[in-house]
């Protein structure tokens, strides 16, 4: 865990002092009316939130320490319901919607709330959060937490938040999804980089989630280079699949790395190529995983970032793979020389190999990007790109690739037909003529399906009232 920077600490200490000196707090303590605590919340929580968001954006590894500072009674419980929610969602859940490991930070914040002098007010804002956190945790863990509390009233309150309904996995999944959506615009993810293989195995899902999130935001990730350099350079971790995956994510998606970081990355890549059993297959498998991950689009730049890290004099699949990938991205997938390089390498590997699937995914991503960005008025450009469809359909001979092209095309054609409704119009006729011939040749649709696609749907007449 990284300690919070002195500039943030000073601002937090100033807020705590202002809270304690506030006349509103004195009124609340004297009259014990909730309205005064609400005023206190409205006065100071926005300032706490401002600091929190700055740290989350620029120094995310300091978030846990920041949250622990907020547990100090001097803050009077302000912002604790919010970070309690963050702690619940920070935990990684498995396919059964249970935490992969106990959430000690969730427990730490919850106990601070339970021991707060302002518990009776705070509990009005945390019921759903606790219910979700308990449902995702094991029964034994929840029971031990509740039994550790000496106050019977608080213990009974927590006991009442154990939901029998949420023992059912589908119910847990549904409620977790609904709760998660409340925080979809919040930046709260933080991790601790592990030092041992055993810790890495446990922590990897959280690491991947964190890194993928940081890659998809426009936040400053410069604070992560030093811990990531230390992580990828850790000799104790080299040779584990998780080390390889983190190194690949770092190398692919973090641009403009300083020279020291590039050196650490190239050493890490050479390390796992030598130490990780079947490294080439595992790397190709992970690249396919990234191709299928909505959060991690393997852009041409990401591919080229990785290609720079792999020594192509090493005789393995990865050298050949990145030679082909580099050719695609630098000379273009429309280039006949590129197509010939693809054909030669493609025939040297089994059709369903990870190597060939990686090439197919790379080419399909170009088609997807192109077609997805076409406006309805650009349909002649779609007609033109299908000439390349034919080239790669013939080159790959892969049913799934063809199916993906079909789905991509059908989405665009339906958009065209929704826009061009005049069946006598030139646009409609051009589209119909093209689709009728090309989709039949590609075996995207049968003759009957093409007829149905362009058939006018008659509106059913409303039944006359009796």
N, C-alpha and C positions, 0 to 999 in steps of 0.2 A: 504494500500500500504506500502510495506517495503522500507525504504530508503537504497540506495546503500552503501555497505561497504566502510570504509575509504580508504582501500588499492586500490580499484577500482577508487574511487573518485580522489585520488591523481594522478593516472595514466592518468585519463581523463583530469584533469587540466593541466598536463604536456603537453599533446597533443595539447590542446587549445592554450597554450602559444607558442608551437613550430609553430603552424599554423600562429599565428599572427607575429611571428618573421621571418617567412620564406621569403627568397628573391623572391621565386616564387609568393607569395601573393603580394609582392610589385610590381612585374612586371605586374601582373594581374590588380592591381588597377591603375597603370599608363597607361597601354596600352589597357586594357579592351578587350583583345583577349581571346577567349574561350580556346585556346590551353594551356594557362597558368593555367586556372582553372582545366583542365583535368590533368595537371601535379600535381596540388595540390591534386586532388582526388586520383591519383595513389600513391602519397607519403604517405598520412595519413589515407585513408579509411581502408587499411589492418590492421593498428594498432588499429583503433576503432573496427573493426570487431573481432579482436583477443580478446579484452576485452569483447565485446558483447557475444561471444561464451562461454567464461569462466563463465560469469554471468548466461547465459542461462542454462549451464550444472550444475552448482553448487548452484546457488542462484536464481532460476527462478522468485521468488516473487519480486525480486529487478529490474526486467526488465523495468517496467513502469517508475520508477524513473530514471533509466539510460537514457531512451529515452527522458525524459523531460530535463535532463541535456544537451543532444545533441541539444536541441532547442536554446541554448545560441548562440547569433550571433558570439561569438568568434570562433565557429567551422565553420563559413562561409557556413552553409548549408550542410556540408559533412555528408554523410550517411543518410540524411533525406529521400531521395527517397526510400531507403531500408526499413526504419522503417515505412514509410507510407504504404508500402505493407504489412508489418507485422500487422499493426493496422487494415487494411481492412480484412485480413484473420482471425484475432483473434476473430472477432465478430461471434456469433452463428446465423445461418440462419434457418428459418423454412422450412416447406415442400413447401412453395411458393417461396422459395429463396429470402426472405426478412429478414432483421435483426430482431431478437426478441426484441431488445431494441436499442435506438440511440447510435451510436458509438462516444462518446465525445472525446476519445483519437485520433481517426482518424481526427476529426475536429480540435483538438488542433495542431496536426502536420501539417495538410494542411494549416492552417492559418499562422503558422510560416514560411512555404515555401512561401506563397503568400506575406508575409511582408518582405521576405528576399531581401537584395540588389542584390542577385544572382538569383532572380526568373527567369529571361529570360533564363538562362542556365539550372536551375533545372527543368523547365517545360518540357524540352525535354525528361526527364526520368520518368515522372509521369502521362502521359496522360492516359494510359491503366488502371493504378491503380485507378485514380480518377473516370474514367468511371465505373469501377466495383463497387467501393464504393458508388457512386451515385445510381447506378441501384439497389443495395441491400438496400438502405435507402428509406424512405418515401419521396414523392414529397415535402411535407410541410417542412420537415427537410432540404432537399437540397436547397429549395428556401430561407429559412431563413438564411442558411449559406452563400449563394451567396450574398444576400442583405446586409449582415453584413460587406461586403468588400467595402471600399470607392473608391478604385482605379478602374476606369471604365474599363481600359484595362484588368486587372486581372479578373474583374467580367465577362467580355465578354468571356474571355478564358474558365472560368469554365462553363459558360452557354452553350458553344459549346460542352461540354463533357456530357451533358444530352442526353442520347441516346433513341430515340423513339423505336428503334428495341428491346432494352432490357426491354421494358415494357411488352413484351411477356415472360411468365414464362419459357418456353422451351429454349428460347434464353439466358435468364439469367442463367439458369442451365448449359447450354453448355459453355458459356463464363467463368462462375465462375469455372467450372471444369478445363478448359484449363489454367486459370490464377493460380489456386491452384497448378497445377502440376509443375509450375515453382519454387515453394517453397517447394516441397515435401522433400527435404533433409535439410531444414532449421529448426533450433530449436528456436522458438520464442514465444511459448505459455506461458501465465502468467495469474494468477487469483488473485482476492481478496476474502478471505473467509468472507462470510456475517455473521452478528450478529443477525439478526431477521428473523422470519419465512417468512415475506413478501419479504425481500431481497433474501432469500434462494430460494424461488420459481422462482424468475427471474434469479438468477445466476446459478442455478443447471446445466443446459445444458453445460455451460462453464466449471464448476467444473468437470463434468464427462469427458468431452473431454480432459481436462488438465491431470486428474489423469490417464486415460487410456493411454494417450500418454507417460507419465512418466513411466508407468509400462512396456511399450514395448521397452524402450530404456535402454541402459546400463549406464545411467547417475547416479550420486550420488544423492539420494533423502533424505539424512540425514537432510538437511535444512528444509524439509517439516514436520518432525515429530512434532515439537513444535506447529506450527499453526494447524496441524491436531488434535493434542491432545486437544488444546483449543477449536477447532470446535466441536469435538465429545463430549466434556465435557460441552458444553453450554446448560444449562437446558432449556433455552428458545426455543431451536430447537428440543429437544427430543419429539418424538411423531409425527413428520412430516415425510412423506415418503422420502423426500429428505435427511434428516439427516440419516435415516436408510441406504439409498443407499450409501452415502459417507462413512459411518462407515463400511459397507460391503466391499467396494472397498479397503479401508485402511487395514482392517483386513485380507483380502484375499491375496493381492498382495504385501504388504510391509513386507518383511522377516526380521528376526533377530531384532525385535523391542526391545528397552530397557524396563526394568521392569516398569518404570513409564508409558510408552505408552501402555503396555499390560494392566496395571490396568485401564487406561482411557478407553481402548477399551472394556474390560469386563463389566465395569460399563455402558458404552454406549449401549452395546448389551442388558443387562438386563433392561436398561431404555426403549428402544424402544419395547422390548417384552411386557412390562407392559403398556406403554402409547400409542403406535400406534394401532389404531383399526384394527382388523384382521391381526395382525402382522405376524402370521405364514404364511398365504396365500400370503401376500405382499412380504415377504422374499423369499418364494419359487418362486413366479412370477419373482422377480428380478434375482434370480439365473438362471432361464430359459432364461431371457434376456441376461445374460452374456454368457450362453452356445451358443447363436446364434450370438454373437458379434465377428467379426473377430479380433478385437483388444484385446479381453479379454478372452484368453483361460483359462478355469477353470481347471488348472492342478491338479493332485493329491495333490501337496503341497499346492496349494491355498485352496482346500477343507479342508485339514487337519488344515491349519491355522485358518479357520473359525470354524471348529469343536471344537478347543481348547477354543474358546471364549463363547461357548454356554453351560450353566449349564444344564446337562442332567437330573437333578432331577426334573426340571420343566416338568409338564405333558402337553405337547402340541405336535403338529406335528413336530416341529423343533427338539425336543429331539430325537424322533424316526428317523427322517430323517438323522440326523448327526450320530446316532448310526449305521445306515445302511451304510452310506457313509464311515465312519471310518473303518467299517468291510471290505468293498470293497478295500480300499486303503492299509490297513495294511495286511490283509490275502490273498488278491488277488481275482480277479473276476473269476479265473479258479478253485478256491477252492470250493468243493461241499458244505461245511458248509456255505460258503458265499452265494452260490446260494440258499440254504435253507432259510437263513435269509431274502434274497431278496424276495423269494417266499411268505414267511409268511407275511411280511409287505405289499407287493404288493397287496395281496388279501384283505387286510384290507382297501384299498382305491379304489375309483372309477378308472376305467381304464384310463380315460382321465384327471385325477386330476393332479394338479401341482406337487404333491408329486411323483406320479408314473412317470410322464414325466421327472422329475429331475433324477430319478434313471436310466431311459432309456438313457437319454443324457450322463450320467456318463459312463455307460457301452459302449455306442456307441463310445465315445471318445477314449476308450482303443482300440477298433477295428480299428478305423480310424487311430490312431497313428501307430498301428502295420502294417496294410496293406499299408499305405502310404509310409512307410519306407522300404518296401520289394523291392529288386532288381529282375530283371527278372529271374535270376538264383535261386531265393529262392521260386519258385512256390510250391515246396512240403510243405513249411511252410504255405503257403496260404491254401493248401489242408487241412492241420492239423487244422488251426484255424477255418475252417468252421464247425468243429465238435462242437465248442462252439457257432457258429452262431445258429446251430440247437437247442441247449439248451435254448438260450435266446429268439429265435423266439417262441419256445413252451411256455416259461415262461411268456413272455409279451403279446403275441397275439395281437400285435399292427401293423396296416398296415403301418403307417409312419415309424416305426422302420425298418420294412422289406424293405420298399422302399429305405431307406437310406443305408441299407446293400447292396441292389441290385446295387445302383449307385456306391458305393465304390468298389464293386466287378467287375462291368463292366469296370470301369476305369483301374483296374489292368489287367483284362483279355485282354482288347484291347492292352495294352502295351505288353503283352506276345505274342499276335498274330502278332504284328508288328515286334517283334524280331525273333520269330520262324516261319519261312515261308516255311520250307521244310515239305510238307504235309506227306511225308513218314518217316520223322524223328521221333525218339522216343519221344522227348520233345513235339512236336506238337500232336502226337497221345495221349500221356498221358493227355495233357491239354484238348483235345477234348473229350476224354472219361470221364474225371472228370466233365467238365462243362455240358455235355449232360445229365448226371445222376443227379448231384447235383442241378443245376439251375432249372431243371424240378421239383425236389422234393420240393425246396424252393419256387417254383412258381415265380422265378425271370424272367423266359422266358417260352414261349410256345414251343412246338416241332417245329413249323414252324419258330419261331424266332431263335431257336438254329441252325436249318438247314441253315438259312440265314446268321447267324454269321460266320459260317465256309465255306460258299459257296465262290468259287473263282469268283472274279469280272473280267469279261472279258473286256479288253480294247477295246474301240471302234476304228475301223480302220478309219484313216483319209480319207475323201472323195477325190477321185482322181480329180485332177484339170480338168476341162472341156477343 
